[in-house]
Amino acid sequence: MTRWLCSWLVIVFALGVGFVSLAVQPTLAQPVLQGRGNPAQQTALFYQWYIPTALHATRLCAGGAGSSVVDDPALKRFVSAELVAALHEAGRGNCAQKLDESSAYFLHADSAGAVRQMPSEVATVVQTASRALVRVRLGEALLCVRLRHEREGWRLFRVEPQGEAERTACAE
């Protein structure tokens, strides 16, 4: 009888420990923005966010808003902290001035309203483990976007206009 009681105690104890360990198993938090796996995808996501946001901000600035795209926390999901700080420093002034400064940098256009279409081409030219060069075609403009792989994923850190000839554009 003692052997039978001990066997049942061992079985009940084993099942109880297994149930408790399953009940308190930690779960991992899901990332805020899915699909940031490669530089071209991150660049495309940035321009899909930036262009409509800048167009909307243009209307808000005309209505007297005080903040701009540079002040939007979502910008930090795509752009390196150093570039965000540089844009804040360069974009001193009212909402319209900040927006014009950021559009001149990211779109190489006079204003956000100058580019109303999404990129027709986003292609990785060169990629290493920590850096990437992505070619972006916005209408007739060809931009060279440089990204750096940071702890959170790929972040834009420089946007350059096209070269003299399309063959020399976006070359390392």
MONOR-V181914 format. One record per backbone hydrogen bond with DSSP energy under -0.5 kcal/mol. CO is the residue of the C=O (numbers start at 1). NH is the residue of the N-H. E is the energy in kcal/mol with one decimal. If there is no record, write none. Layout:
CO|NH|E ; CO|NH|E
//
This chain:
1|5|-2.4 ; 2|6|-2.5 ; 3|7|-2.2 ; 4|8|-2.0 ; 5|9|-2.2 ; 6|10|-2.3 ; 7|11|-2.2 ; 8|12|-2.7 ; 9|13|-2.6 ; 10|14|-2.4 ; 11|15|-2.4 ; 12|16|-2.5 ; 13|17|-2.5 ; 14|18|-2.1 ; 15|19|-2.3 ; 16|20|-2.3 ; 17|21|-2.3 ; 18|22|-1.6 ; 19|23|-1.9 ; 20|24|-1.6 ; 22|25|-0.8 ; 32|34|-0.5 ; 36|154|-0.6 ; 38|42|-2.3 ; 39|43|-2.5 ; 40|44|-2.5 ; 41|45|-2.5 ; 42|46|-2.1 ; 43|47|-2.3 ; 44|48|-2.3 ; 45|49|-1.6 ; 46|50|-3.6 ; 47|51|-1.8 ; 49|53|-1.6 ; 50|54|-3.2 ; 51|55|-2.1 ; 52|56|-2.2 ; 53|57|-2.5 ; 54|58|-1.8 ; 55|59|-1.3 ; 56|60|-2.0 ; 57|61|-3.0 ; 58|62|-2.0 ; 59|63|-1.1 ; 60|65|-2.3 ; 61|64|-1.5 ; 68|71|-1.1 ; 69|72|-1.3 ; 72|75|-1.6 ; 73|76|-1.1 ; 74|77|-1.6 ; 75|78|-1.5 ; 75|79|-2.2 ; 78|156|-3.1 ; 80|84|-2.2 ; 81|85|-2.3 ; 82|86|-2.2 ; 83|87|-2.5 ; 84|88|-2.2 ; 85|89|-2.2 ; 86|90|-2.6 ; 87|91|-2.2 ; 89|92|-0.6 ; 90|92|-0.5 ; 94|98|-2.2 ; 95|99|-2.4 ; 96|100|-2.5 ; 97|101|-2.1 ; 98|102|-2.3 ; 99|103|-2.5 ; 100|104|-2.3 ; 101|105|-1.5 ; 102|106|-3.0 ; 103|107|-2.2 ; 103|108|-0.8 ; 103|109|-1.0 ; 111|114|-1.2 ; 112|115|-0.8 ; 114|116|-0.6 ; 121|137|-2.5 ; 123|135|-3.2 ; 126|133|-2.8 ; 130|149|-2.7 ; 131|128|-3.2 ; 132|147|-2.6 ; 133|125|-3.2 ; 133|126|-1.3 ; 134|145|-3.3 ; 135|123|-2.4 ; 136|138|-0.6 ; 136|143|-3.5 ; 137|120|-2.3 ; 137|121|-1.0 ; 137|139|-0.6 ; 138|141|-2.1 ; 141|138|-2.3 ; 141|143|-0.5 ; 143|136|-2.8 ; 143|145|-0.6 ; 144|146|-0.5 ; 144|160|-3.0 ; 145|134|-3.1 ; 146|157|-2.8 ; 146|158|-1.4 ; 147|132|-2.0 ; 148|150|-0.7 ; 148|155|-2.3 ; 150|153|-1.1 ; 153|150|-2.9 ; 155|148|-2.6 ; 156|80|-2.9 ; 158|146|-3.4 ; 160|144|-2.9 ; 165|168|-1.0 ; 165|169|-0.9 ; 168|171|-0.7
//
